[in-house]
Amino acid sequence: MASFFRRNKPEDSPQPRRGFTAEELAAAFPSALRDAPARSDDDTAATTGAPSAESTAPRPAPRPPADTAVPVVAPDTPVPTAIPAGAAAPTAAMPEAAAASARAAVPEQATPAAATPAVPPTSPGVDRPASATPLAAVPAAPPAPAVDPASAASPDAFIAAMASRPLPAPAAPGAGGWRERLRGTGFARSLGGLFSGNPRLDDDLLDEIETALLTADVGVTASTALVEGMRKRMKAREFADANALLAALRTELVTMLQPVARPLEIDRNARPFVILTVGVNGVGKTTTIGKLAHRYKSAGHSLMLAAGDTFRAAAVAQLQAWGDRNDVQVIAQGQEADPAAVAFDALQAAKARGTDVLIADTAGRLHTQQGLMAELGKIRRVLAKVDASAPHEVLMVVDGTTGQNAISQLRQFHAAVNVTGLVVTKLDGTAKGGVVFALAREFGIPIRYAGIGERPEDLRVFDAQAFVDALLPESLGSEGPATQ
């Protein structure tokens, strides 16, 4: 043991590091060597420092990429042959026999049998070679239609073109128009399918009715209260069959909407009667204003419009197109103007000219943006400086396809500008329609109008009875809504 501690220790001088051969690495890491890519002589030379055989030999010229066109050579053009490495290049004095033997020693490259003649790509400033043949197989692109750059870049021209396009036929007057346009809503489809047969009067039928109301965006509170009230009446044996239940459901829905079905009355003593339209983006405020202008103009009112949506591109031009169509004057200041200043100037002009009705447009804004909501309050205060009672009506436009989000929208707008009336649009599309009941129960704000089509005549005064009859079938076994 003592000899072990007394033995000489190795010196601290650095020892040369020994490398590992390829055989040692292969024996230690067989799997790594099997999975590794093949190592070329250049890589070996770069590692060891020794020149490889390929590095000393002359390399062939790089081949062009696959997508690079190769110039076409005429058939009678002699093709130069390659000379092996180390061989002397033939000169003019070289005998023809020696040159022929040198060419024979070089293997010829295989040529594709049916090679397609390629045409080198052309670029600006580069002429195509005279021997290039055009590709007849590639059809020429059809010429683009001529477009006037001035009209293509002008939003006014686009709005004018959209205003001149033909519109679909208006809905039929009366309850028939409501049935025609609301038959595709989710509310009508679900309840129509539920009562299309002869359902059994039991709790399962009430549960299916509640599910249909919830999926149609009627809301949890309104749906639960409606179904529970009908369940109590069913337990008291007030319904003889499912047909009596359907009649009771129709009555309950009409009763829910009847208090808010109040049309807008224009006060002729307030000149002008100021209507301020608000809403989120894309609900159809400007289009609704154009339809209201058509309605009030047809009723004999003098009218003026204020283009207060100075944020959205072409919004001013769109309102001006509606003004031209209805022969109504539009007060505008252009893009990015202060909307409160536009409303102020329009109200002063309307008072000076004795206009009956002034409708002010505003830019769409999300109800979650507090700064933009405060801007609406500014517009209302500016209008009050000219007329203390203005605006006389704050009309909020609600998209019928929004769903339950419309409740939070109305809550925020009502807190900002005190909404006094609603317009529900786009009920003729894929709207579920139940949001009308949710808004009526939650806020009780009057629903002035409902949009059931594109034409100005399709902006209808909201009718609770016609609306509910368009959503429910007339009786059991009828898939369509009620008829009168």
Secondary structure, 3 states (H helix, E strand, C coil): CHHHHHCCCCCCCCCCCCCCCHHHHHHHCHHHHHHCCCCCHHHHHHHHCCCCHHHHCCCCCCCCCCCCCCCCCCCCCCCCCCCCCCCCCCCCCCCHHHHHHHHHHCCCCCCCCCCCCCCCCCCCCCCCCCCCCCCCCCCCCCCCCCCCHHHHHCHHHHHHHHHHCCCCCCCCCCHHHHHHHHCCCHHHHHHHHHCCCCCCCCHHHHHHHHHHHHHCCCCHHHHHHHHHHHHHHHHCCCCCCHHHHHHHHHHHHHHHHHHHCCCCCCCCCCCCEEEEEECCCCCCHHHHHHHHHHHHHHCCCCEEEECCCCCCCCHHHHHHHHHHHHCCEEECCCCCCCHHHHHHHHHHHHHHHCCCEEEECCCCCCCCCHHHHHHHHHHHHHHHHHCCCCCCEEEEEEECCCCCHHHHHHHHHHHHHCCCEEEEECCCCCCCCCHHHHHHHHCCCCEEEEECCCCHHHEEECCHHHHHHHHCECCCCCCCECCC
